[in-house]
Amino acid sequence: MSDINSVNFTARLTKDPELRTTRSEHSVTTLRVAIGRPKTREGEDRGAVFYGVEVWNGAAENCVRFLSKGSRIAVNGRLDHNQWKDEHDVSHERSYVVAHQVTFLDPPPKAEDNDTSAGEGSSAAEEAATEPEPVAAAAQGEDDIPS
């Protein structure tokens, strides 16, 4: 029987996502997230834990397009871990989550109607209304995530 490596959580982004492209032309972003800890029995806030969440390909592109600092998301993925040595032979380690699915929990921002011309063409708000509302970045299969 193989081990189960599954992670599910909700969190908030601590910074805007940035898109990168690998040498093999895959799109990737690392979402920096804060996951709130449960309060103590006395009701005291215990802060948050912070993780990196790797998102690949089309899902990464959607995250960069639709998410920003403070956005709430739900993540389904797996844990991963890297070890390496830097140029000074110092060892480093990093644990992170590789997302299989990222669901956007906040409604999309409302488009501002900046079109002052009455009746001519379509306004920015009308154009935004025709664009589908993002719900999930993508449900990815294991084949979509480079190893």
N, CA, C and O of each residue as an XYZ file, in Angstrom:
588
protein
N       0.850     -1.178      0.000
C       0.000      0.000      0.000
C       0.894      1.240      0.000
O       1.838      1.333      0.784
N       0.592      2.176     -0.873
C       1.415      3.386     -0.939
C       0.893      4.438      0.046
O      -0.263      4.407      0.466
N       1.768      5.350      0.391
C       1.404      6.424      1.316
C       0.487      7.433      0.634
O       0.476      7.557     -0.590
N      -0.267      8.139      1.435
C      -1.142      9.197      0.932
C      -0.463     10.534      1.178
O      -0.058     10.827      2.303
N      -0.335     11.342      0.141
C       0.254     12.669      0.245
C      -0.771     13.654     -0.294
O      -0.776     13.961     -1.486
N      -1.633     14.146      0.575
C      -2.719     15.028      0.178
C      -2.841     16.171      1.173
O      -2.818     15.962      2.386
N      -2.972     17.384      0.644
C      -3.084     18.577      1.475
C      -4.284     19.387      0.990
O      -4.447     19.598     -0.212
N      -5.117     19.838      1.917
C      -6.251     20.705      1.601
C      -6.300     21.809      2.641
O      -6.257     21.535      3.840
N      -6.389     23.052      2.193
C      -6.489     24.160      3.142
C      -7.032     25.401      2.450
O      -7.043     25.499      1.223
N      -7.482     26.349      3.271
C      -7.813     27.682      2.778
C      -6.789     28.641      3.353
O      -6.258     28.418      4.440
N      -6.514     29.712      2.617
C      -5.470     30.644      3.037
C      -5.678     31.978      2.332
O      -6.553     32.126      1.479
N      -4.839     32.949      2.718
C      -4.790     34.257      2.053
C      -3.404     34.466      1.464
O      -2.402     34.069      2.060
N      -3.347     35.092      0.289
C      -2.066     35.417     -0.319
C      -1.404     36.549      0.451
O      -2.062     37.518      0.831
N      -0.100     36.424      0.682
C       0.640     37.458      1.400
C       1.356     38.413      0.452
O       1.910     39.424      0.884
N       1.343     38.088     -0.857
C       1.910     38.994     -1.860
C       1.307     38.653     -3.211
O       0.736     37.577     -3.390
N       1.431     39.563     -4.154
C       0.928     39.328     -5.500
C       1.712     38.202     -6.163
O       2.934     38.142     -6.027
N       1.024     37.298     -6.886
C       1.751     36.240     -7.587
C       2.505     36.792     -8.798
O       2.068     37.755     -9.428
N       3.636     36.174     -9.110
C       4.444     36.554    -10.268
C       4.678     35.317    -11.118
O       5.021     34.254    -10.600
N       4.491     35.457    -12.425
C       4.650     34.334    -13.345
C       6.107     34.192    -13.764
O       6.774     35.176    -14.082
N       6.591     32.951    -13.761
C       7.926     32.637    -14.273
C       7.758     31.558    -15.341
O       6.739     30.869    -15.391
N       8.761     31.426    -16.181
C       8.761     30.381    -17.197
C      10.032     29.563    -17.038
O      11.127     30.117    -16.941
N       9.885     28.241    -17.011
C      11.042     27.364    -16.862
C      11.776     27.248    -18.195
O      11.272     27.683    -19.230
N      12.962     26.662    -18.161
C      13.724     26.441    -19.400
C      12.958     25.584    -20.388
O      13.128     25.718    -21.600
N      12.105     24.693    -19.865
C      11.311     23.831    -20.746
C       9.961     24.462    -21.110
O       9.042     23.770    -21.546
N       9.855     25.788    -20.924
C       8.681     26.574    -21.350
C       7.404     26.266    -20.560
O       6.307     26.440    -21.091
N       7.520     25.815    -19.308
C       6.356     25.646    -18.440
C       6.164     26.926    -17.640
O       7.133     27.516    -17.163
N       4.913     27.354    -17.494
C       4.591     28.502    -16.643
C       4.465     28.024    -15.204
O       3.908     26.958    -14.945
N       4.989     28.821    -14.262
C       4.908     28.456    -12.849
C       4.851     29.724    -12.013
O       5.468     30.733    -12.356
N       4.113     29.668    -10.923
C       4.125     30.726     -9.926
C       4.175     30.077     -8.552
O       3.654     28.979     -8.357
N       4.798     30.754     -7.608
C       4.791     30.294     -6.222
C       3.962     31.291     -5.428
O       4.366     32.435     -5.218
N       2.799     30.836     -4.995
C       1.924     31.676     -4.183
C       2.445     31.648     -2.760
O       2.710     30.572     -2.224
N       2.597     32.795     -2.142
C       2.969     32.886     -0.728
C       1.671     33.051      0.046
O       0.931     34.011     -0.170
N       1.393     32.103      0.957
C       0.113     32.117      1.655
C       0.286     32.074      3.163
O       1.292     31.585      3.678
N      -0.717     32.598      3.862
C      -0.804     32.537      5.319
C      -2.047     31.721      5.670
O      -3.148     31.997      5.195
N      -1.843     30.718      6.506
C      -2.944     29.875      6.978
C      -3.127     30.176      8.455
O      -2.229     29.929      9.261
N      -4.286     30.707      8.810
C      -4.552     31.072     10.195
C      -4.609     29.860     11.103
O      -5.197     28.836     10.753
N      -3.991     29.980     12.278
C      -4.043     28.917     13.287
C      -5.324     29.071     14.098
O      -5.827     30.184     14.256
N      -5.854     27.967     14.611
C      -7.049     28.073     15.459
C      -6.738     28.881     16.718
O      -5.612     28.870     17.213
N      -7.747     29.577     17.223
C      -7.567     30.347     18.455
C      -7.424     29.396     19.642
O      -7.855     28.244     19.594
N      -6.810     29.906     20.700
C      -6.679     29.120     21.923
C      -8.044     28.957     22.573
O      -9.009     29.597     22.152
N      -8.138     28.117     23.585
C      -9.403     27.935     24.304
C      -9.881     29.237     24.920
O     -11.081     29.452     25.090
N      -8.928     30.109     25.254
C      -9.271     31.411     25.841
C      -9.628     32.442     24.777
O      -9.929     33.590     25.105
N      -9.598     32.045     23.501
C      -9.968     32.952     22.420
C      -8.830     33.816     21.897
O      -9.066     34.734     21.112
N      -7.587     33.536     22.322
C      -6.451     34.331     21.868
C      -6.031     33.911     20.456
O      -6.021     32.729     20.115
N      -5.691     34.900     19.662
C      -5.219     34.661     18.303
C      -3.828     34.040     18.366
O      -2.963     34.538     19.086
N      -3.600     32.950     17.614
C      -2.300     32.280     17.608
C      -1.509     32.570     16.342
O      -0.513     31.901     16.069
N      -1.939     33.554     15.569
C      -1.190     33.929     14.377
C      -1.462     33.008     13.202
O      -2.552     32.451     13.068
N      -0.456     32.857     12.355
C      -0.602     32.076     11.133
C       0.698     31.344     10.833
O       1.756     31.671     11.370
N       0.594     30.350      9.967
C       1.771     29.687      9.416
C       1.842     30.085      7.942
O       0.818     30.344      7.311
N       3.051     30.130      7.405
C       3.264     30.628      6.052
C       3.884     29.527      5.195
O       4.814     28.843      5.621
N       3.356     29.367      3.986
C       3.839     28.345      3.062
C       3.945     28.912      1.658
O       3.347     29.936      1.327
N       4.725     28.216      0.845
C       4.762     28.460     -0.584
C       3.923     27.396     -1.267
O       3.947     26.228     -0.879
N       3.180     27.805     -2.288
C       2.352     26.884     -3.058
C       2.752     27.020     -4.524
O       2.554     28.078     -5.122
N       3.309     25.966     -5.106
C       3.681     25.977     -6.520
C       2.465     25.652     -7.358
O       1.754     24.680     -7.099
N       2.232     26.481     -8.373
C       1.123     26.268     -9.293
C       1.705     26.294    -10.702
O       2.509     27.168    -11.027
N       1.301     25.336    -11.542
C       1.927     25.152    -12.845
C       0.983     25.423    -14.005
O      -0.234     25.283    -13.885
N       1.569     25.813    -15.132
C       0.958     25.919    -16.453
C      -0.248     26.858    -16.469
O      -0.154     27.969    -15.947
N      -1.370     26.449    -17.047
C      -2.529     27.329    -17.180
C      -3.069     27.804    -15.844
O      -3.546     28.932    -15.723
N      -2.992     26.933    -14.838
C      -3.457     27.328    -13.507
C      -2.601     28.463    -12.962
O      -3.120     29.375    -12.318
N      -1.296     28.417    -13.214
C      -0.394     29.489    -12.765
C      -0.759     30.797    -13.458
O      -0.796     31.852    -12.825
N      -1.027     30.727    -14.749
C      -1.393     31.928    -15.506
C      -2.689     32.537    -14.980
O      -2.804     33.759    -14.879
N      -3.674     31.686    -14.642
C      -4.931     32.190    -14.076
C      -4.720     32.812    -12.699
O      -5.339     33.826    -12.378
N      -3.860     32.221    -11.889
C      -3.583     32.786    -10.566
C      -2.979     34.175    -10.688
O      -3.372     35.090     -9.963
N      -2.029     34.341    -11.597
C      -1.402     35.650    -11.786
C      -2.422     36.653    -12.312
O      -2.394     37.825    -11.937
N      -3.310     36.201    -13.169
C      -4.304     37.099    -13.775
C      -5.387     37.540    -12.785
O      -5.799     38.700    -12.800
N      -5.851     36.631    -11.927
C      -7.030     36.909    -11.115
C      -6.772     37.105     -9.621
O      -7.670     37.561     -8.914
N      -5.586     36.779     -9.115
C      -5.338     36.882     -7.677
C      -4.381     38.019     -7.365
O      -3.579     38.427     -8.205
N      -4.481     38.522     -6.144
C      -3.558     39.555     -5.663
C      -3.409     39.386     -4.156
O      -4.104     38.587     -3.529
N      -2.495     40.148     -3.598
C      -2.254     40.097     -2.150
C      -3.579     40.230     -1.405
O      -4.379     41.119     -1.696
N      -3.802     39.334     -0.439
C      -5.033     39.354      0.350
C      -6.127     38.449     -0.179
O      -7.093     38.178      0.534
N      -6.003     37.964     -1.432
C      -7.023     37.074     -1.995
C      -7.113     35.795     -1.178
O      -6.107     35.253     -0.720
N      -8.353     35.326     -1.006
C      -8.588     34.060     -0.312
C      -8.662     32.939     -1.335
O      -9.305     33.079     -2.376
N      -7.996     31.816     -1.033
C      -8.002     30.668     -1.935
C      -8.183     29.382     -1.140
O      -7.932     29.336      0.064
N      -8.625     28.340     -1.838
C      -8.628     26.977     -1.301
C      -7.678     26.179     -2.183
O      -7.711     26.295     -3.408
N      -6.835     25.373     -1.556
C      -5.816     24.619     -2.288
C      -5.978     23.131     -2.018
O      -6.177     22.711     -0.878
N      -5.891     22.350     -3.069
C      -5.792     20.903     -2.982
C      -4.484     20.535     -3.663
O      -4.255     20.914     -4.811
N      -3.618     19.795     -2.962
C      -2.333     19.455     -3.556
C      -1.588     18.411     -2.764
O      -2.178     17.628     -2.019
N      -0.260     18.415     -2.940
C       0.599     17.455     -2.250
C       1.813     18.168     -1.688
O       2.222     19.209     -2.202
N       2.393     17.607     -0.626
C       3.611     18.158     -0.040
C       4.820     17.748     -0.870
O       4.859     16.650     -1.426
N       5.797     18.629     -0.947
C       7.064     18.315     -1.594
C       8.182     18.957     -0.792
O       7.930     19.812      0.057
N       9.411     18.551     -1.056
C      10.548     19.021     -0.262
C      11.796     19.044     -1.135
O      12.049     18.101     -1.884
N      12.570     20.110     -1.042
C      13.842     20.224     -1.761
C      14.973     20.436     -0.775
O      14.806     21.085      0.257
N      16.142     19.871     -1.112
C      17.373     20.111     -0.362
C      18.439     20.498     -1.372
O      18.503     19.920     -2.457
N      19.292     21.485     -1.024
C      20.357     21.899     -1.919
C      21.458     22.585     -1.126
O      21.284     22.956      0.035
N      22.591     22.741     -1.787
C      23.708     23.485     -1.208
C      23.971     24.698     -2.079
O      23.942     24.615     -3.307
N      24.229     25.833     -1.427
C      24.505     27.049     -2.186
C      25.982     27.112     -2.574
O      26.737     26.168     -2.336
N      26.383     28.229     -3.170
C      27.767     28.375     -3.654
C      28.801     28.351     -2.530
O      29.990     28.166     -2.791
N      28.362     28.536     -1.277
C      29.263     28.493     -0.117
C      29.196     27.149      0.602
O      29.683     27.011      1.725
N      28.585     26.155     -0.058
C      28.442     24.802      0.481
C      27.588     24.757      1.755
O      27.766     23.882      2.601
N      26.664     25.707      1.877
C      25.725     25.728      3.003
C      24.458     24.986      2.575
O      23.901     25.257      1.511
N      24.016     24.059      3.401
C      22.817     23.271      3.101
C      21.554     24.075      3.384
O      21.479     24.823      4.359
N      20.565     23.904      2.511
C      19.260     24.554      2.652
C      18.176     23.514      2.419
O      18.397     22.518      1.730
N      17.004     23.750      2.997
C      15.839     22.891      2.801
C      14.612     23.768      2.630
O      14.541     24.880      3.154
N      13.643     23.240      1.879
C      12.391     23.964      1.685
C      11.264     22.959      1.512
O      11.325     22.089      0.644
N      10.247     23.081      2.334
C       9.025     22.302      2.170
C       7.970     23.222      1.569
O       7.891     24.398      1.925
N       7.166     22.693      0.664
C       6.143     23.497     -0.001
C       5.033     22.591     -0.497
O       5.136     21.368     -0.411
N       3.981     23.186     -1.013
C       2.836     22.458     -1.541
C       2.835     22.606     -3.053
O       3.022     23.707     -3.569
N       2.627     21.510     -3.765
C       2.413     21.549     -5.208
C       0.907     21.433     -5.408
O       0.306     20.419     -5.054
N       0.304     22.467     -5.974
C      -1.156     22.515     -6.107
C      -1.638     21.655     -7.267
O      -1.066     21.676     -8.357
N      -2.696     20.903     -7.012
C      -3.420     20.216     -8.078
C      -4.604     21.080     -8.505
O      -4.995     21.093     -9.672
N      -5.168     21.806     -7.527
C      -6.308     22.694     -7.805
C      -6.242     23.884     -6.865
O      -5.966     23.736     -5.675
N      -6.500     25.067     -7.411
C      -6.602     26.300     -6.626
C      -7.974     26.888     -6.921
O      -8.297     27.177     -8.073
N      -8.778     27.065     -5.881
C     -10.108     27.644     -6.041
C     -10.095     29.054     -5.483
O      -9.638     29.280     -4.362
N     -10.595     30.002     -6.263
C     -10.657     31.403     -5.842
C     -11.907     31.592     -4.990
O     -13.018     31.340     -5.459
N     -11.739     32.033     -3.747
C     -12.865     32.152     -2.823
C     -13.473     33.544     -2.788
O     -14.615     33.699     -2.354
N     -12.747     34.556     -3.232
C     -13.277     35.923     -3.264
C     -13.961     36.169     -4.595
O     -13.535     35.631     -5.617
N     -15.033     36.988     -4.600
C     -15.647     37.334     -5.881
C     -14.674     38.177     -6.703
O     -13.817     38.858     -6.139
N     -14.801     38.136     -8.032
C     -13.904     38.962     -8.842
C     -14.175     40.438     -8.584
O     -15.303     40.810     -8.264
N     -13.155     41.287     -8.719
C     -13.374     42.715     -8.497
C     -14.325     43.272     -9.547
O     -14.311     42.850    -10.703
N     -15.146     44.220     -9.132
C     -16.081     44.846    -10.067
C     -15.305     45.819    -10.938
O     -14.483     46.592    -10.447
N     -15.576     45.772    -12.234
C     -14.891     46.670    -13.173
C     -15.449     48.077    -13.007
O     -16.657     48.277    -12.882
N     -14.547     49.038    -13.009
C     -14.950     50.445    -12.947
C     -15.434     50.866    -14.325
O     -14.833     50.491    -15.332
N     -16.496     51.630    -14.382
C     -16.998     52.127    -15.664
C     -16.330     53.463    -15.940
O     -16.813     54.511    -15.511
N     -15.207     53.418    -16.665
C     -14.459     54.630    -16.980
C     -14.839     55.224    -18.318
O     -14.251     56.223    -18.733
N     -15.816     54.634    -19.012
C     -16.213     55.112    -20.325
C     -17.182     56.269    -20.144
O     -18.303     56.068    -19.677
N     -16.767     57.473    -20.506
C     -17.617     58.647    -20.330
C     -18.433     58.951    -21.565
O     -19.295     59.829    -21.526
N     -18.186     58.242    -22.680
C     -18.958     58.500    -23.894
C     -20.293     57.792    -23.784
O     -20.347     56.566    -23.690
N     -21.375     58.566    -23.797
C     -22.708     58.000    -23.596
C     -23.168     57.275    -24.842
O     -23.268     57.866    -25.917
N     -23.449     55.982    -24.690
C     -24.052     55.222    -25.764
C     -23.108     54.763    -26.862
O     -23.556     54.033    -27.746
N     -21.870     55.126    -26.870
C     -20.968     54.704    -27.931
C     -20.129     53.521    -27.480
O     -19.380     53.616    -26.507
N     -20.253     52.411    -28.185
C     -19.437     51.239    -27.870
C     -19.847     50.605    -26.548
O     -20.893     50.926    -25.984
N     -19.016     49.713    -26.076
C     -19.312     49.066    -24.803
C     -18.364     49.581    -23.739
O     -17.203     49.881    -24.017
N     -18.861     49.680    -22.529
C     -18.042     50.164    -21.422
C     -17.173     49.046    -20.888
O     -17.374     47.877    -21.216
N     -16.207     49.411    -20.065
C     -15.342     48.419    -19.435
C     -16.166     47.472    -18.578
O     -15.873     46.278    -18.520
N     -17.199     47.993    -17.908
C     -18.047     47.149    -17.060
C     -18.811     46.136    -17.901
O     -18.954     44.982    -17.496
N     -19.309     46.552    -19.075
C     -20.028     45.630    -19.937
C     -19.095     44.545    -20.468
O     -19.478     43.377    -20.549
N     -17.873     44.930    -20.829
C     -16.915     43.956    -21.317
C     -16.555     42.965    -20.212
O     -16.436     41.766    -20.467
N     -16.383     43.458    -18.994
C     -16.044     42.568    -17.876
C     -17.197     41.624    -17.586
O     -16.972     40.482    -17.185
N     -18.441     42.086    -17.783
C     -19.599     41.258    -17.492
C     -19.673     40.063    -18.440
O     -20.247     39.034    -18.084
N     -19.100     40.180    -19.647
C     -19.154     39.065    -20.585
C     -18.045     38.052    -20.329
O     -18.098     36.933    -20.839
N     -17.045     38.434    -19.545
C     -15.953     37.516    -19.230
C     -16.405     36.564    -18.132
O     -16.985     37.007    -17.141
N     -16.151     35.251    -18.286
C     -16.603     34.308    -17.257
C     -15.911     34.562    -15.924
O     -14.739     34.934    -15.869
N     -16.666     34.353    -14.862
C     -16.130     34.531    -13.508
C     -15.190     33.387    -13.171
O     -15.564     32.224    -13.324
N     -13.966     33.689    -12.711
C     -13.049     32.595    -12.371
C     -13.481     31.912    -11.081
O     -13.781     32.578    -10.090
N     -13.512     30.610    -11.095
C     -13.843     29.853     -9.895
C     -12.642     29.046     -9.450
O     -12.284     29.057     -8.272
N     -12.025     28.352    -10.373
C     -10.849     27.558    -10.034
C      -9.760     27.823    -11.055
O     -10.041     28.012    -12.239
N      -8.541     27.837    -10.605
C      -7.426     28.072    -11.514
C      -7.350     26.941    -12.526
O      -7.156     27.201    -13.713
N      -7.491     25.732    -12.107
C      -7.537     24.566    -12.987
C      -7.438     23.331    -12.133
O      -6.772     23.316    -11.098
N      -8.099     22.318    -12.575
C      -7.899     21.010    -11.956
C      -6.871     20.318    -12.815
O      -7.149     19.973    -13.964
N      -5.697     20.112    -12.280
C      -4.607     19.549    -13.054
C      -4.421     18.089    -12.720
O      -4.580     17.671    -11.573
N      -4.084     17.323    -13.729
C      -3.678     15.948    -13.494
C      -2.199     15.917    -13.205
O      -1.498     16.903    -13.437
N      -1.720     14.817    -12.710
C      -0.295     14.674    -12.405
C       0.560     14.900    -13.653
O       1.709     15.329    -13.545
N      -0.001     14.611    -14.858
C       0.768     14.773    -16.088
C       1.043     16.234    -16.407
O       1.984     16.532    -17.142
N       0.239     17.157    -15.868
C       0.407     18.583    -16.138
C       1.486     19.215    -15.291
O       1.930     20.323    -15.592
N       1.926     18.537    -14.229
C       2.895     19.113    -13.302
C       4.251     18.471    -13.563
O       4.412     17.268    -13.355
N       5.228     19.250    -14.014
C       6.557     18.669    -14.227
C       7.135     18.106    -12.934
O       6.913     18.666    -11.861
N       7.872     17.009    -13.027
C       8.468     16.441    -11.818
C       9.820     17.014    -11.540
O      10.459     16.641    -10.556
